[in-house]
Amino acid sequence: MNRLALPAAFAFSALMLGAASKPLPALHVEVTEATNAKGPAESACPPGTLPDDQVCIHLPSDEDDEGPDAPASAAGHHNRAGHWVAYDQIPRRPERPADYDAYRYPVPPGLPGGHSVVSGYDLDKPDEAQRRGWRLHAVGHGGVDLPQTKGTPIKMVALEHQQGDADVVYVGPYFGNTVITLHTVREAGRLRDYIVLFGHMQAAAPGLAAGATLKEGDLVGFVGDTGSPELVHLHYEARRMREGLDARTLAREGPNRLTANDVSVICDPRNVLPLR
């Protein structure tokens, strides 16, 4: 049975708001005016390109397959007990689209009009603007909530500029039934590790366990409401590991250790999700 029928989707929205080898980058073609019958002269092609018949071919470089640096900044909020909680967070980079519908997600759009996200990232906002709700145990939201029908398959989506496949580092209880994966991403000329949390799932994929490898399109699990009764959705959260720390080793201490502020920095998922 569809646990998130159309009226429930609107109710849900109202409630929730408040290291493998690097692949060769794709060639980019720039058309220029030919200077002779055989094709443009080399001088007619801009720097970084070479003539090929009637077009100039862009030469791939490392910059084609990496993102810019995404610096962390300090943030915080008052928790439900009224105590100030400080943490680091990585806000959305200005060049990344603000529209959540510009990105690809592990589940198809589940809201009317083809929208995907019912509650987005807000840890970069002032304390009073962060998410609070009477049924929420925490303040603020460090990921995106993706509503879908209970039991919908959750498929792996490779991060922007990801190198190789993702490694599973944790399967078990955390945000309900949770899977945590490790991704290596090329940023600003260096490789950085990110972890991704898939939370509130009905169940993980059969037989999935720490040590497994997931490539683009592989099954991660199924949408559910564990740890979030009646609110059927996938919680998707990205965090950048701090330098020199191994997520595989720290995962043995449990998911709370992986998400501690001294281990990983929470990140606006729009920085690392691929564009549609």
N, C-alpha and C positions, 0 to 999 in steps of 0.2 A: 504494500500500500504506500502511496506517495505521502510521506509524513510532512512534506512541505508544499501543500497545495497552494494555489495562488493567493487566497486570502491570508493563509498562514505566513507566506513569504513577506507580505506587507507587515504583518504583526511582528514577525522576526526582525525586520528592518527597523521598525520603530523601537523595539526593545533594545537592540544592540547598539543603536546610535546613541547617544547621551552621555699520476703524473705520467702519463702516456705521451706519445709524440704529438706535436702541434700540427693540426691540419693546415694545408696551404690555403691562404685566404682567397676568396673569389676575385677574379679579375674584373676590373671596372673599365668600361670602354668609353672613351671620349672621342667624339667625331670631330674632325678638323677638316678644313678645306685643303684639298690636294694641291700640290705645287707642280706636279707633272703627271703624266699619264700612268706612271707606275705606282704612285702613292706619294704621300707627303714626305718631304725631306726631313731629316732629323731635326733641323733647326725649326721646323714648323710645329714640332711636338713640345708641349710644356715639360719642365723639369719633372723627373720621376716617371716619364713615359718613353716608349720607343715606338717608331712607326711600324705598322703591319698592314700592308696594302693601303686601303683608304681610311684607316682609323689609327688613332694613337692608343696604345695599350698601357694601362697603369701597371707599374711594377709593384708587386706585393712587398710589404715591409712588415716588421714587427708591430708597427703602430696600427696595422689593419686588424690585428687579432688581440687587442688588449683594450681595456677600459682605462680612463684616467684615475688618478688617485681620489679616494673618497675619505677625507679626514673625519675623525670622530670629534664630537664636541660634548661638553658637559651638559647634563640636564637633570631634572628631578621633579618630584611631585609629593604631595601629602598623601600618605596611605590612609586606609579607612580608619585607622586608629588616631589619625591626626599627626603622625610623625613624618618628618621630612625624609624622603628617600632619594639619595643622589646616585647617579649612574652616568655612564657614557653612552652615547648613541650616535649613529651615523645617519644624518638626514638625507632626504632625496637630493641628489645632485641637480643643479639648476637646468642642465641640458636634458635631463630625463623627463618624459611627458608626465604631467600631473594627473592626467586622466587614467584611472585604473583600467578602463576598458581598452587601453592601448597595448596591454600585455597579454601574454599567453600564461595559462594556469594549468595545474594538474587535473582539473575537472572542467567540464563545459560550463558556459554561463547558466546560472540557475535562477536569475531574477527576471521579472517582466522587462521586455524591451531588449533582451540580450545582454543585460548587465551581469557582472560577475561578483562584485564586492559589496557586502552589506555593511561592513565595518572595517575601516582602514587604519593605517599607521598614524599614531598621534603623539608619540613620545618626543617629537621635536616641537610640540606646541607648549604654551604656558600651562602651568599646573591646572588652572581653572578650566582650560579648554580640553583637557584630556578626558577620555571616556570614563563615565561613572554610571552605574545603573543599579537598581535595587536588587537584581538577581546576580550581579557580578561580584565575585569575591576579590578581584584585584582592581587597581586603578590604572588607567592608561591601557593602551593597546599597542603591542610591538610587532604586529603582523597584519595579515588580512584574513577576514572571515569570508569563506566561499560557500554559500548555501547551495545545496543540491539534494536530490532525492536520496533517502537512506539506501545504502547498498551500491551507489554509483561507484564504478571503479576509479581509483586515483592513479594517474599515470605519471611517471617520472618526466620532468621537464628540465633539460640541461640549462644551467645558468648562462647568462651572457658572458662570453669570453672564457667559458669553462674549458679546461684541459683534461681530456680523458673522461672516464665514466665516474659515477658517484659511488662511494663506499658506504655501506650501512654500518653505523657505529653503535646504534641502540635500537632495541625493539622491546616495548613494555609499557607499563603505566607511567603517565606523567600528566599530560593534558588529556585525561582519559587514555585510551589506547593510542600510543604514540610511536612513530618511527623517526629517527634522526639520521640524516645522511651527511656525508662529508664530501665537499666539492673543492677542487683546486681551480682558482680563477686567476687569469693574468691581468694585473692592474699596474699601470704606470711602470712597465718594464720589469716587473717582478711577479712571482707567484705567491698567492695568498690563499689560505684555507678558509672556507666558509662552512658552517653547518646549517642545515635546513630542518625545521621541525614540522612534521605532519601530525596534527593533533585532533582529538575527539573522534577518531576513526571507529567504525563499527568493528573492524578487525584489520590486522596487517595481512598482506598477501600470504597465502598458505606457504609454510616452510621458511618464510623470511626471517633471517637472524643476523646478528652482528657478524661482520666478516663477508657478507654477500656484496656483490657488485651490481649496480643498476645502471643501465644505459637508457638513453632517450626512449620514452614510450613504454618502458617496463612497468609492470604492476607494483604499486607500493602498498595499496590496501583498498579499503572501501569506506565511503562517507558514512558517518554515524553521529551519535550524540552521547558517547561515553564521556563522563565527566562534565556533561553539559546537557542535562535531561531536557528533552523536547526541542532543543535548539539544534536541529540537524544541519551540520555544516562541517567544513574542513578548516581548521586553523593552520595557516601557512606562515611560518616565521623564519627569517634569515638572520644569521649572526656571523660576524667575522672573528675568527680565532686570533688571539693575540700572538705576537711573534714568539717563536720557539716552543710553543705548546702543541702537544700531540693529542688530538681529539680521540683517537682510538684508545690510548692509554687512560685518559681521564674519564672516558665513558664507563670504565669499570667501576668508578666510584659513584655512578648514577647520573641521571640527567640533570639533577640540581647542580652538580659540579660543572657540567658542561656549560650551563647557562649563567654561571656566576660572573659578575662584572669583571673580576680579575682574570677570567679565562677567555670570555668572548664578549664582543661588543655588538649590541643589537643594532640592526640595520634596516632602513626603509627597504622593503622588498623590491620596490621599483628600481633600485640601483642595480639589481642583479637578475631580475626576471627578463626573459627575452621578449622583444617586441613582436606583436602579431604580424 
